């Protein structure tokens, strides 16, 4: 489980780690919590830069799927949904 901790510290998301190590996201979160990490949504909410957001919107408009964008940016579906939401 040390690899999960090291990779998380290097910036990998829990979604990315679960996929990389073929475990459930709950397993990743439990491991990180036991190691002392604060995983509340406010502490480390996955986000994309303005440039990545614009790129993701262009890709989606030209036919890329949400799943493809999730894998491309290493974020969850909720992050992609939030990025693709129309601006107010």
URBELLIN-V712227 format. One record per helix or strand of 3 or more residues. SS is the DSSP state (A for helix, B for strand). FROM is the first residue (numbers start at 1). TO is the last residue. If there is no record, write none. Layout:
SS_FROM_TO + SS_FROM_TO
This chain:
A_2_9 + A_14_21 + A_25_34 + A_50_61 + A_66_73 + A_77_84
